[in-house]
């Protein structure tokens, strides 16, 4: 079946629809309102969580502590990826 034949077959079906009755309706509005409310709640939660994040760097370790950790860790000349 060619595309033109399919369109000729579907054209009478499309004419039967009343353009004034084809709307999203109340259900579409309710779905949209629920999604908008969910996005608003997610943004509110994200702002609250971002307020708790500390963006400052941690202070450098004390020299004595880093010397102790350097002795306990094995060192190698080759990088780990190779």
C-alpha positions as CSV (number, residue, x, y, z in Angstrom):
1,X,0.0,0.0,0.0
2,X,1.4,3.4,-1.0
3,X,1.4,6.4,1.3
4,X,-1.1,8.2,-0.9
5,X,-3.5,5.4,-0.6
6,X,-3.1,5.3,3.2
7,X,-3.8,9.0,3.4
8,X,-6.9,8.7,1.2
9,X,-8.2,6.0,3.5
10,X,-7.5,8.0,6.7
11,X,-8.8,11.3,5.4
12,X,-12.5,10.5,5.9
13,X,-11.8,9.3,9.4
14,X,-10.1,12.6,10.3
15,X,-13.1,14.6,9.0
16,X,-15.4,12.8,11.5
17,X,-13.6,14.3,14.5
18,X,-15.0,17.4,15.9
19,X,-12.2,19.9,16.3
20,X,-14.0,21.6,19.2
21,X,-14.1,18.3,21.3
22,X,-10.5,17.3,20.9
23,X,-8.8,19.0,23.9
24,X,-6.5,17.9,26.7
25,X,-9.3,18.4,29.1
26,X,-9.3,18.3,32.9
27,X,-7.1,15.2,33.1
28,X,-4.4,17.0,31.0
29,X,-4.5,20.0,33.3
30,X,-4.3,17.8,36.4
31,X,-1.3,15.9,35.0
32,X,0.4,19.2,34.1
33,X,-0.3,20.6,37.6
34,X,1.0,17.5,39.4
35,X,4.2,17.6,37.3
36,X,4.7,21.3,37.9
37,X,4.2,20.8,41.6
38,X,6.7,17.9,41.6
39,X,9.3,20.1,39.8
40,X,8.7,22.9,42.3
41,X,9.2,20.5,45.3
42,X,12.4,19.1,43.7
43,X,13.8,22.6,43.2
44,X,13.0,23.5,46.8
45,X,14.7,20.3,48.1
46,X,17.7,20.9,45.9
47,X,18.1,24.5,47.2
48,X,17.9,23.2,50.8
49,X,20.6,20.5,50.1
50,X,22.9,22.9,48.3
51,X,22.7,25.2,51.3
52,X,24.2,22.4,53.4
53,X,27.2,21.8,51.1
54,X,30.5,23.2,52.3
55,X,32.4,24.5,49.2
56,X,35.6,25.5,51.0
57,X,38.6,23.2,50.7
58,X,39.8,21.2,53.7
59,X,42.9,22.5,55.4
60,X,46.2,20.9,54.5
61,X,47.3,18.0,56.8
62,X,49.9,18.7,59.5
63,X,53.5,17.8,58.3
64,X,54.0,15.2,61.0
65,X,50.8,13.3,59.9
66,X,51.8,13.4,56.3
67,X,55.2,12.1,57.1
68,X,53.8,9.1,59.0
69,X,51.4,8.3,56.1
70,X,54.2,8.6,53.5
71,X,56.2,6.0,55.5
72,X,53.3,3.5,55.7
73,X,52.4,3.7,52.0
74,X,54.7,1.9,49.5
75,X,56.1,4.1,46.8
76,X,56.9,3.1,43.2
77,X,58.6,4.8,40.4
78,X,56.1,3.7,37.7
79,X,52.6,5.2,37.6
80,X,49.8,2.8,38.5
81,X,48.2,2.9,35.1
82,X,51.1,1.2,33.4
